[in-house]
């Protein structure tokens, strides 16, 4: 694996469960490692549990709509 393909974040269980129950696991696997990392960072960067839950639902909705990366976000600080 080349350095720029390394994912800094592991898939959190709550996001993983949401992807599985929404039948988006193949969509998730089709994303680049950098895109997966950005989704994870965006979801987990919320300070409150409520914010995180909302972001998971938005991520699911956006991925179902074909989005491959979080939009309108400065990006993961771990790139």
PAGU-454219 format. One record per atom (N, C-alpha, C, CB): residue number from 1; x, y, z; atom name. Coordinates in nm, 4 decimals. Each point is the difference from the previous one (the first is absolute). Glycine has a CB too. Layout:
<marse:NUM	xx:X	yy:Y	zz:Z	pado:CA>
...
This chain:
<marse:1	xx:0.0844	yy:-0.1178	zz:0.0000	pado:N>
<marse:1	xx:-0.0844	yy:0.1178	zz:0.0000	pado:CA>
<marse:1	xx:0.0890	yy:0.1241	zz:0.0000	pado:C>
<marse:1	xx:-0.1850	yy:-0.1243	zz:0.1221	pado:CB>
<marse:2	xx:0.1551	yy:0.2163	zz:-0.2098	pado:N>
<marse:2	xx:0.0751	yy:0.1249	zz:-0.0053	pado:CA>
<marse:2	xx:-0.0427	yy:0.0913	zz:0.1135	pado:C>
<marse:2	xx:0.0229	yy:-0.0213	zz:-0.2490	pado:CB>
<marse:3	xx:0.0642	yy:0.1107	zz:0.2954	pado:N>
<marse:3	xx:-0.0319	yy:0.0854	zz:0.1159	pado:CA>
<marse:3	xx:-0.1280	yy:0.0798	zz:-0.0141	pado:C>
<marse:3	xx:0.2400	yy:0.0147	zz:0.0387	pado:CB>
<marse:4	xx:-0.2722	yy:0.0342	zz:-0.1590	pado:N>
<marse:4	xx:-0.1196	yy:0.0822	zz:-0.0133	pado:CA>
<marse:4	xx:-0.1278	yy:-0.0834	zz:0.0029	pado:C>
<marse:4	xx:0.1341	yy:0.1632	zz:-0.1316	pado:CB>
<marse:5	xx:-0.1229	yy:-0.2954	zz:0.1309	pado:N>
<marse:5	xx:-0.1172	yy:-0.0862	zz:0.0062	pado:CA>
<marse:5	xx:-0.0323	yy:-0.0444	zz:0.1421	pado:C>
<marse:5	xx:0.0530	yy:-0.0765	zz:-0.2296	pado:CB>
<marse:6	xx:0.0315	yy:0.1119	zz:0.3234	pado:N>
<marse:6	xx:-0.0206	yy:-0.0423	zz:0.1374	pado:CA>
<marse:6	xx:-0.1201	yy:0.0720	zz:0.0600	pado:C>
<marse:6	xx:0.2459	yy:-0.0460	zz:0.0239	pado:CB>
<marse:7	xx:-0.3327	yy:-0.0290	zz:0.0401	pado:N>
<marse:7	xx:-0.1166	yy:0.0575	zz:0.0662	pado:CA>
<marse:7	xx:0.0367	yy:0.0239	zz:0.1453	pado:C>
<marse:7	xx:-0.1622	yy:-0.1171	zz:-0.1578	pado:CB>
<marse:8	xx:0.1464	yy:0.2395	zz:0.2039	pado:N>
<marse:8	xx:0.0384	yy:0.0362	zz:0.1364	pado:CA>
<marse:8	xx:-0.1014	yy:-0.0469	zz:0.1026	pado:C>
<marse:8	xx:0.1191	yy:0.1964	zz:-0.0915	pado:CB>
<marse:9	xx:-0.2411	yy:-0.2220	zz:0.0492	pado:N>
<marse:9	xx:-0.1067	yy:-0.0341	zz:0.0935	pado:CA>
<marse:9	xx:-0.0561	yy:-0.1384	zz:-0.0280	pado:C>
<marse:9	xx:-0.0552	yy:0.2417	zz:0.0213	pado:CB>
<marse:10	xx:0.0233	yy:-0.3139	zz:0.0851	pado:N>
<marse:10	xx:-0.0711	yy:-0.1271	zz:-0.0133	pado:CA>
<marse:10	xx:-0.1489	yy:0.0298	zz:-0.0073	pado:C>
<marse:10	xx:0.1814	yy:-0.1265	zz:0.1263	pado:CB>
<marse:11	xx:-0.2528	yy:0.0404	zz:-0.1960	pado:N>
<marse:11	xx:-0.1446	yy:0.0164	zz:-0.0135	pado:CA>
<marse:11	xx:-0.0657	yy:-0.0187	zz:0.1366	pado:C>
<marse:11	xx:0.0074	yy:-0.0823	zz:-0.2403	pado:CB>
<marse:12	xx:-0.0738	yy:0.1858	zz:0.2924	pado:N>
<marse:12	xx:-0.0686	yy:-0.0136	zz:0.1293	pado:CA>
<marse:12	xx:-0.1174	yy:-0.0972	zz:-0.0123	pado:C>
<marse:12	xx:0.0676	yy:0.2354	zz:0.0627	pado:CB>
<marse:13	xx:-0.0969	yy:-0.3048	zz:0.0448	pado:N>
<marse:13	xx:-0.1050	yy:-0.1023	zz:-0.0049	pado:CA>
<marse:13	xx:-0.1369	yy:0.0589	zz:-0.0339	pado:C>
<marse:13	xx:0.1293	yy:-0.1321	zz:0.1670	pado:CB>
<marse:14	xx:-0.1601	yy:0.2513	zz:-0.1160	pado:N>
<marse:14	xx:-0.1314	yy:0.0579	zz:-0.0289	pado:CA>
<marse:14	xx:-0.0161	yy:0.0348	zz:-0.1478	pado:C>
<marse:14	xx:-0.0059	yy:0.0898	zz:0.2327	pado:CB>
<marse:15	xx:0.1110	yy:-0.0383	zz:-0.2937	pado:N>
<marse:15	xx:-0.0052	yy:0.0292	zz:-0.1436	pado:CA>
<marse:15	xx:-0.0034	yy:-0.1297	zz:-0.0804	pado:C>
<marse:15	xx:0.1244	yy:0.2161	zz:0.0378	pado:CB>
<marse:16	xx:-0.0456	yy:-0.3137	zz:0.0045	pado:N>
<marse:16	xx:-0.0001	yy:-0.1295	zz:-0.0678	pado:CA>
<marse:16	xx:-0.1366	yy:-0.0667	zz:0.0031	pado:C>
<marse:16	xx:0.2392	yy:-0.0249	zz:0.0598	pado:CB>
<marse:17	xx:-0.3061	yy:0.0294	zz:0.0554	pado:N>
<marse:17	xx:-0.1342	yy:-0.0576	zz:0.0126	pado:CA>
<marse:17	xx:-0.0988	yy:0.0718	zz:-0.0904	pado:C>
<marse:17	xx:0.0508	yy:-0.0655	zz:0.2358	pado:CB>
<marse:18	xx:-0.0398	yy:0.1970	zz:-0.2429	pado:N>
<marse:18	xx:-0.0899	yy:0.0780	zz:-0.0863	pado:CA>
<marse:18	xx:0.0233	yy:-0.0337	zz:-0.1475	pado:C>
<marse:18	xx:-0.0028	yy:0.1852	zz:0.1712	pado:CB>
<marse:19	xx:0.1277	yy:-0.2007	zz:-0.2101	pado:N>
<marse:19	xx:0.0310	yy:-0.0370	zz:-0.1385	pado:CA>
<marse:19	xx:-0.0560	yy:-0.1381	zz:-0.0320	pado:C>
<marse:19	xx:0.2085	yy:0.1407	zz:0.0075	pado:CB>
<marse:20	xx:-0.1919	yy:-0.2343	zz:0.0856	pado:N>
<marse:20	xx:-0.0485	yy:-0.1361	zz:-0.0210	pado:CA>
<marse:20	xx:-0.1517	yy:-0.0037	zz:-0.0083	pado:C>
<marse:20	xx:0.2002	yy:-0.0878	zz:0.1200	pado:CB>
<marse:21	xx:-0.2670	yy:0.1534	zz:-0.0267	pado:N>
<marse:21	xx:-0.1463	yy:-0.0043	zz:0.0004	pado:CA>
<marse:21	xx:-0.0607	yy:0.0750	zz:-0.1187	pado:C>
<marse:21	xx:0.0076	yy:-0.0167	zz:0.2485	pado:CB>
<marse:22	xx:0.0677	yy:0.1081	zz:-0.3049	pado:N>
<marse:22	xx:-0.0473	yy:0.0749	zz:-0.1171	pado:CA>
<marse:22	xx:0.0435	yy:-0.0648	zz:-0.1306	pado:C>
<marse:22	xx:0.0072	yy:0.2082	zz:0.1359	pado:CB>
<marse:23	xx:0.0591	yy:-0.3229	zz:-0.1242	pado:N>
<marse:23	xx:0.0491	yy:-0.0745	zz:-0.1179	pado:CA>
<marse:23	xx:0.0970	yy:0.0842	zz:-0.0835	pado:C>
<marse:23	xx:-0.2156	yy:-0.1292	zz:-0.0045	pado:CB>
<marse:24	xx:0.3025	yy:0.2021	zz:0.0739	pado:N>
<marse:24	xx:0.0975	yy:0.0849	zz:-0.0680	pado:CA>
<marse:24	xx:0.1432	yy:-0.0516	zz:0.0150	pado:C>
<marse:24	xx:-0.1523	yy:0.1930	zz:0.0384	pado:CB>
<marse:25	xx:0.1686	yy:-0.3158	zz:0.0066	pado:N>
<marse:25	xx:0.1361	yy:-0.0493	zz:0.0204	pado:CA>
<marse:25	xx:0.0780	yy:-0.0076	zz:-0.1309	pado:C>
<marse:25	xx:-0.0814	yy:-0.1293	zz:0.1970	pado:CB>
<marse:26	xx:0.0171	yy:0.0902	zz:-0.3060	pado:N>
<marse:26	xx:0.0721	yy:-0.0052	zz:-0.1278	pado:CA>
<marse:26	xx:0.0333	yy:0.1411	zz:-0.0491	pado:C>
<marse:26	xx:-0.1169	yy:-0.2162	zz:-0.0573	pado:CB>
<marse:27	xx:0.0278	yy:0.3108	zz:0.0827	pado:N>
<marse:27	xx:0.0281	yy:0.1396	zz:-0.0345	pado:CA>
<marse:27	xx:0.1197	yy:0.0489	zz:0.0791	pado:C>
<marse:27	xx:-0.2427	yy:0.0411	zz:-0.0522	pado:CB>
<marse:28	xx:0.2461	yy:-0.0733	zz:0.1809	pado:N>
<marse:28	xx:0.1102	yy:0.0395	zz:0.0880	pado:CA>
<marse:28	xx:0.1321	yy:-0.0577	zz:-0.0501	pado:C>
<marse:28	xx:-0.1590	yy:0.0113	zz:0.1946	pado:CB>
<marse:29	xx:0.1586	yy:-0.1379	zz:-0.2299	pado:N>
<marse:29	xx:0.1224	yy:-0.0655	zz:-0.0478	pado:CA>
<marse:29	xx:0.0463	yy:0.0578	zz:-0.1331	pado:C>
<marse:29	xx:-0.0686	yy:-0.2082	zz:0.1190	pado:CB>
<marse:30	xx:-0.0237	yy:0.2632	zz:-0.1964	pado:N>
<marse:30	xx:0.0337	yy:0.0588	zz:-0.1297	pado:CA>
<marse:30	xx:0.0651	yy:0.1382	zz:0.0137	pado:C>
<marse:30	xx:-0.1902	yy:-0.1276	zz:-0.0997	pado:CB>
<marse:31	xx:0.1769	yy:0.1905	zz:0.2165	pado:N>
<marse:31	xx:0.0618	yy:0.1309	zz:0.0221	pado:CA>
<marse:31	xx:0.1509	yy:-0.0143	zz:0.0135	pado:C>
<marse:31	xx:-0.2096	yy:0.0819	zz:0.1120	pado:CB>
<marse:32	xx:0.2809	yy:0.0229	zz:-0.1455	pado:N>
<marse:32	xx:0.1448	yy:-0.0008	zz:0.0200	pado:CA>
<marse:32	xx:0.0298	yy:0.0039	zz:0.1496	pado:C>
<marse:32	xx:0.0375	yy:0.1163	zz:-0.2225	pado:CB>
<marse:33	xx:0.0794	yy:-0.1632	zz:0.2631	pado:N>
<marse:33	xx:0.0355	yy:0.0081	zz:0.1422	pado:CA>
<marse:33	xx:-0.0072	yy:0.1430	zz:0.0534	pado:C>
<marse:33	xx:0.1474	yy:-0.1987	zz:-0.0314	pado:CB>
<marse:34	xx:-0.1084	yy:0.2963	zz:-0.0477	pado:N>
<marse:34	xx:-0.0059	yy:0.1395	zz:0.0438	pado:CA>
<marse:34	xx:-0.1451	yy:0.0444	zz:0.0207	pado:C>
<marse:34	xx:0.2147	yy:0.0472	zz:-0.1233	pado:CB>
<marse:35	xx:-0.3030	yy:-0.0854	zz:0.0334	pado:N>
<marse:35	xx:-0.1413	yy:0.0366	zz:0.0138	pado:CA>
<marse:35	xx:-0.0611	yy:-0.0661	zz:0.1238	pado:C>
<marse:35	xx:-0.0178	yy:0.0256	zz:-0.2502	pado:CB>
<marse:36	xx:0.0483	yy:-0.1532	zz:0.2729	pado:N>
<marse:36	xx:-0.0502	yy:-0.0673	zz:0.1207	pado:CA>
<marse:36	xx:0.0501	yy:0.0715	zz:0.1247	pado:C>
<marse:36	xx:-0.0064	yy:-0.2201	zz:-0.1223	pado:CB>
<marse:37	xx:0.1348	yy:0.2563	zz:0.1204	pado:N>
<marse:37	xx:0.0590	yy:0.0701	zz:0.1136	pado:CA>
<marse:37	xx:-0.0709	yy:0.1329	zz:0.0255	pado:C>
<marse:37	xx:0.2204	yy:-0.1091	zz:-0.0494	pado:CB>
<marse:38	xx:-0.2541	yy:0.1814	zz:-0.0555	pado:N>
<marse:38	xx:-0.0690	yy:0.1280	zz:0.0170	pado:CA>
<marse:38	xx:-0.1400	yy:-0.0182	zz:0.0575	pado:C>
<marse:38	xx:0.1319	yy:0.0915	zz:-0.1908	pado:CB>
<marse:39	xx:-0.2051	yy:-0.1947	zz:0.1457	pado:N>
<marse:39	xx:-0.1323	yy:-0.0256	zz:0.0572	pado:CA>
<marse:39	xx:0.0132	yy:-0.0311	zz:0.1487	pado:C>
<marse:39	xx:-0.0837	yy:-0.0857	zz:-0.2225	pado:CB>
<marse:40	xx:0.1786	yy:0.0000	zz:0.2572	pado:N>
<marse:40	xx:0.0192	yy:-0.0372	zz:0.1406	pado:CA>
<marse:40	xx:0.0360	yy:0.1226	zz:0.0819	pado:C>
<marse:40	xx:0.0735	yy:-0.2304	zz:-0.0679	pado:CB>
<marse:41	xx:0.0193	yy:0.3107	zz:0.0207	pado:N>
<marse:41	xx:0.0435	yy:0.1186	zz:0.0727	pado:CA>
<marse:41	xx:-0.1161	yy:0.0989	zz:0.0152	pado:C>
<marse:41	xx:0.2348	yy:-0.0319	zz:-0.0874	pado:CB>
<marse:42	xx:-0.3129	yy:0.0495	zz:-0.0176	pado:N>
<marse:42	xx:-0.1137	yy:0.0917	zz:0.0060	pado:CA>
<marse:42	xx:-0.1014	yy:-0.0467	zz:0.1046	pado:C>
<marse:42	xx:0.0341	yy:0.0583	zz:-0.2428	pado:CB>
<marse:43	xx:-0.0651	yy:-0.1878	zz:0.2426	pado:N>
<marse:43	xx:-0.0968	yy:-0.0531	zz:0.0961	pado:CA>
<marse:43	xx:0.0521	yy:0.0126	zz:0.1422	pado:C>
<marse:43	xx:-0.0842	yy:-0.1588	zz:-0.1734	pado:CB>
<marse:44	xx:0.2088	yy:0.1221	zz:0.1952	pado:N>
<marse:44	xx:0.0531	yy:-0.0044	zz:0.1364	pado:CA>
<marse:44	xx:0.0450	yy:0.1352	zz:0.0527	pado:C>
<marse:44	xx:0.0695	yy:-0.2304	zz:-0.0468	pado:CB>
<marse:45	xx:-0.0629	yy:0.3310	zz:-0.0386	pado:N>
<marse:45	xx:0.0446	yy:0.1316	zz:0.0465	pado:CA>
<marse:45	xx:-0.1096	yy:0.0774	zz:0.0731	pado:C>
<marse:45	xx:0.1592	yy:0.0043	zz:-0.1904	pado:CB>
<marse:46	xx:-0.2807	yy:-0.0554	zz:0.1876	pado:N>
<marse:46	xx:-0.1074	yy:0.0621	zz:0.0762	pado:CA>
<marse:46	xx:0.0269	yy:-0.0167	zz:0.1489	pado:C>
<marse:46	xx:-0.1638	yy:-0.0441	zz:-0.1868	pado:CB>
<marse:47	xx:0.1440	yy:0.1480	zz:0.2629	pado:N>
<marse:47	xx:0.0312	yy:-0.0035	zz:0.1433	pado:CA>
<marse:47	xx:-0.1056	yy:-0.0741	zz:0.0832	pado:C>
<marse:47	xx:0.1202	yy:0.2155	zz:-0.0311	pado:CB>
<marse:48	xx:-0.2457	yy:-0.2056	zz:-0.0105	pado:N>
<marse:48	xx:-0.1083	yy:-0.0607	zz:0.0789	pado:CA>
<marse:48	xx:-0.0518	yy:-0.1260	zz:-0.0679	pado:C>
<marse:48	xx:-0.0637	yy:0.2264	zz:0.0880	pado:CB>
<marse:49	xx:0.0083	yy:-0.3172	zz:-0.0088	pado:N>
<marse:49	xx:-0.0567	yy:-0.1247	zz:-0.0535	pado:CA>
<marse:49	xx:-0.1121	yy:0.0290	zz:-0.0993	pado:C>
<marse:49	xx:0.0595	yy:-0.1177	zz:0.2135	pado:CB>
<marse:50	xx:-0.1381	yy:0.2228	zz:-0.1857	pado:N>
<marse:50	xx:-0.1100	yy:0.0357	zz:-0.0896	pado:CA>
<marse:50	xx:0.0530	yy:0.0439	zz:-0.1369	pado:C>
<marse:50	xx:-0.1387	yy:0.0680	zz:0.1991	pado:CB>
<marse:51	xx:0.2468	yy:0.0086	zz:-0.1967	pado:N>
<marse:51	xx:0.0600	yy:0.0465	zz:-0.1255	pado:CA>
<marse:51	xx:0.0519	yy:-0.1187	zz:-0.0802	pado:C>
<marse:51	xx:0.0627	yy:0.2190	zz:0.1079	pado:CB>
<marse:52	xx:0.0033	yy:-0.3102	zz:-0.0398	pado:N>
<marse:52	xx:0.0538	yy:-0.1189	zz:-0.0669	pado:CA>
<marse:52	xx:-0.1126	yy:-0.0824	zz:-0.0625	pado:C>
<marse:52	xx:0.1928	yy:-0.0041	zz:0.1622	pado:CB>
<marse:53	xx:-0.3023	yy:-0.0171	zz:-0.0893	pado:N>
<marse:53	xx:-0.1128	yy:-0.0769	zz:-0.0532	pado:CA>
<marse:53	xx:-0.0595	yy:0.0677	zz:-0.1231	pado:C>
<marse:53	xx:-0.0487	yy:-0.0855	zz:0.2308	pado:CB>
<marse:54	xx:0.0362	yy:0.2163	zz:-0.2258	pado:N>
<marse:54	xx:-0.0517	yy:0.0755	zz:-0.1147	pado:CA>
<marse:54	xx:0.0939	yy:-0.0143	zz:-0.1193	pado:C>
<marse:54	xx:-0.1121	yy:0.1636	zz:0.1556	pado:CB>
<marse:55	xx:0.2419	yy:-0.1545	zz:-0.1299	pado:N>
<marse:55	xx:0.0978	yy:-0.0114	zz:-0.1096	pado:CA>
<marse:55	xx:-0.0001	yy:-0.1396	zz:-0.0615	pado:C>
<marse:55	xx:0.1407	yy:0.1735	zz:0.1121	pado:CB>
<marse:56	xx:-0.1605	yy:-0.2757	zz:-0.0307	pado:N>
<marse:56	xx:-0.0076	yy:-0.1356	zz:-0.0552	pado:CA>
<marse:56	xx:-0.1193	yy:-0.0105	zz:-0.0938	pado:C>
<marse:56	xx:0.1087	yy:-0.0952	zz:0.2071	pado:CB>
<marse:57	xx:-0.2235	yy:0.1466	zz:-0.1641	pado:N>
<marse:57	xx:-0.1183	yy:-0.0056	zz:-0.0856	pado:CA>
<marse:57	xx:0.0190	yy:0.0817	zz:-0.1276	pado:C>
<marse:57	xx:-0.1415	yy:-0.0317	zz:0.2036	pado:CB>
<marse:58	xx:0.2051	yy:0.1478	zz:-0.1916	pado:N>
<marse:58	xx:0.0278	yy:0.0813	zz:-0.1194	pado:CA>
<marse:58	xx:0.0975	yy:-0.0711	zz:-0.0925	pado:C>
<marse:58	xx:-0.0410	yy:0.2087	zz:0.1324	pado:CB>
<marse:59	xx:0.1421	yy:-0.2728	zz:-0.0755	pado:N>
<marse:59	xx:0.0976	yy:-0.0730	zz:-0.0816	pado:CA>
<marse:59	xx:-0.0692	yy:-0.1115	zz:-0.0777	pado:C>
<marse:59	xx:0.1820	yy:0.0534	zz:0.1663	pado:CB>
<marse:60	xx:-0.2687	yy:-0.1272	zz:-0.0995	pado:N>
<marse:60	xx:-0.0742	yy:-0.1079	zz:-0.0659	pado:CA>
<marse:60	xx:-0.0846	yy:0.0570	zz:-0.1138	pado:C>
<marse:60	xx:-0.0053	yy:-0.1325	zz:0.2156	pado:CB>
<marse:61	xx:-0.0656	yy:0.2388	zz:-0.1875	pado:N>
<marse:61	xx:-0.0849	yy:0.0624	zz:-0.1011	pado:CA>
<marse:61	xx:0.0822	yy:0.0494	zz:-0.1189	pado:C>
<marse:61	xx:-0.1608	yy:0.0667	zz:0.1801	pado:CB>
<marse:62	xx:0.2727	yy:-0.0018	zz:-0.1507	pado:N>
<marse:62	xx:0.0836	yy:0.0542	zz:-0.1073	pado:CA>
<marse:62	xx:0.0635	yy:-0.1106	zz:-0.0830	pado:C>
<marse:62	xx:0.0450	yy:0.2004	zz:0.1409	pado:CB>
<marse:63	xx:-0.0007	yy:-0.3077	zz:-0.0752	pado:N>
<marse:63	xx:0.0587	yy:-0.1111	zz:-0.0749	pado:CA>
<marse:63	xx:-0.1054	yy:-0.0681	zz:-0.0871	pado:C>
<marse:63	xx:0.1691	yy:-0.0341	zz:0.1831	pado:CB>
<marse:64	xx:-0.2911	yy:0.0214	zz:-0.1312	pado:N>
<marse:64	xx:-0.1080	yy:-0.0567	zz:-0.0807	pado:CA>
<marse:64	xx:-0.0269	yy:0.0870	zz:-0.1218	pado:C>
<marse:64	xx:-0.1012	yy:-0.1023	zz:0.2054	pado:CB>
<marse:65	xx:0.1216	yy:0.2329	zz:-0.1914	pado:N>
<marse:65	xx:-0.0197	yy:0.0937	zz:-0.1103	pado:CA>
<marse:65	xx:0.1184	yy:0.0078	zz:-0.0953	pado:C>
<marse:65	xx:-0.1465	yy:0.1281	zz:0.1498	pado:CB>
<marse:66	xx:0.2518	yy:-0.2022	zz:-0.1198	pado:N>
<marse:66	xx:0.1143	yy:-0.0062	zz:-0.0910	pado:CA>
<marse:66	xx:0.1209	yy:0.0814	zz:0.0413	pado:C>
<marse:66	xx:-0.1631	yy:-0.0374	zz:-0.1740	pado:CB>
<marse:67	xx:0.1551	yy:0.1093	zz:0.2865	pado:N>
<marse:67	xx:0.1161	yy:0.0784	zz:0.0439	pado:CA>
<marse:67	xx:0.1109	yy:-0.0938	zz:0.0454	pado:C>
<marse:67	xx:-0.1495	yy:0.1913	zz:0.0692	pado:CB>
<marse:68	xx:0.2701	yy:-0.1587	zz:-0.1066	pado:N>
<marse:68	xx:0.1135	yy:-0.0840	zz:0.0338	pado:CA>
<marse:68	xx:0.0880	yy:0.0606	zz:0.1088	pado:C>
<marse:68	xx:-0.0059	yy:-0.0864	zz:-0.2316	pado:CB>
<marse:69	xx:-0.0177	yy:0.2141	zz:0.2630	pado:N>
<marse:69	xx:0.0756	yy:0.0684	zz:0.1052	pado:CA>
<marse:69	xx:-0.0905	yy:0.1007	zz:0.0697	pado:C>
<marse:69	xx:0.2163	yy:-0.0302	zz:-0.1281	pado:CB>
<marse:70	xx:-0.1853	yy:0.0625	zz:0.2544	pado:N>
<marse:70	xx:-0.0782	yy:0.1042	zz:0.0676	pado:CA>
<marse:70	xx:0.0155	yy:0.1329	zz:-0.0739	pado:C>
<marse:70	xx:0.0288	yy:-0.1179	zz:0.2222	pado:CB>
<marse:71	xx:-0.1368	yy:0.1904	zz:-0.2355	pado:N>
<marse:71	xx:0.0016	yy:0.1263	zz:-0.0726	pado:CA>
<marse:71	xx:0.0073	yy:0.1177	zz:0.0974	pado:C>
<marse:71	xx:-0.1317	yy:-0.1056	zz:-0.1870	pado:CB>
<marse:72	xx:0.1899	yy:0.2121	zz:0.1411	pado:N>
<marse:72	xx:0.0009	yy:0.1251	zz:0.0751	pado:CA>
<marse:72	xx:0.0619	yy:-0.0160	zz:0.1383	pado:C>
<marse:72	xx:-0.2026	yy:0.0692	zz:-0.1251	pado:CB>
<marse:73	xx:0.3130	yy:-0.1378	zz:0.1291	pado:N>
<marse:73	xx:0.0705	yy:-0.0267	zz:0.1254	pado:CA>
<marse:73	xx:0.1471	yy:0.0224	zz:-0.0269	pado:C>
<marse:73	xx:-0.1744	yy:-0.1683	zz:0.0806	pado:CB>
<marse:74	xx:0.2444	yy:0.2292	zz:0.0126	pado:N>
<marse:74	xx:0.1411	yy:0.0329	zz:-0.0218	pado:CA>
<marse:74	xx:0.0863	yy:-0.1227	zz:-0.0226	pado:C>
<marse:74	xx:-0.0329	yy:0.2002	zz:0.1399	pado:CB>
<marse:75	xx:-0.0125	yy:-0.3132	zz:-0.0951	pado:N>
<marse:75	xx:0.0738	yy:-0.1242	zz:-0.0228	pado:CA>
<marse:75	xx:0.0661	yy:-0.0517	zz:0.1259	pado:C>
<marse:75	xx:0.0380	yy:0.0721	zz:-0.2324	pado:CB>
<marse:76	xx:0.0049	yy:-0.1941	zz:0.2223	pado:N>
<marse:76	xx:0.0621	yy:-0.0676	zz:0.1125	pado:CA>
<marse:76	xx:0.1378	yy:0.0596	zz:0.0275	pado:C>
<marse:76	xx:-0.1272	yy:-0.2105	zz:-0.0543	pado:CB>
<marse:77	xx:0.1541	yy:0.2363	zz:0.1771	pado:N>
<marse:77	xx:0.1300	yy:0.0568	zz:0.0380	pado:CA>
<marse:77	xx:0.1100	yy:-0.1042	zz:-0.0070	pado:C>
<marse:77	xx:-0.1164	yy:0.1630	zz:0.1477	pado:CB>
<marse:78	xx:0.0822	yy:-0.2881	zz:-0.1675	pado:N>
<marse:78	xx:0.0979	yy:-0.1069	zz:-0.0010	pado:CA>
<marse:78	xx:0.0531	yy:-0.0330	zz:-0.1386	pado:C>
<marse:78	xx:-0.1123	yy:-0.0887	zz:0.1987	pado:CB>
<marse:79	xx:0.0778	yy:0.1683	zz:-0.3009	pado:N>
<marse:79	xx:0.0498	yy:-0.0288	zz:-0.1353	pado:CA>
<marse:79	xx:0.1439	yy:0.0401	zz:-0.0109	pado:C>
<marse:79	xx:-0.2270	yy:0.0321	zz:-0.0959	pado:CB>
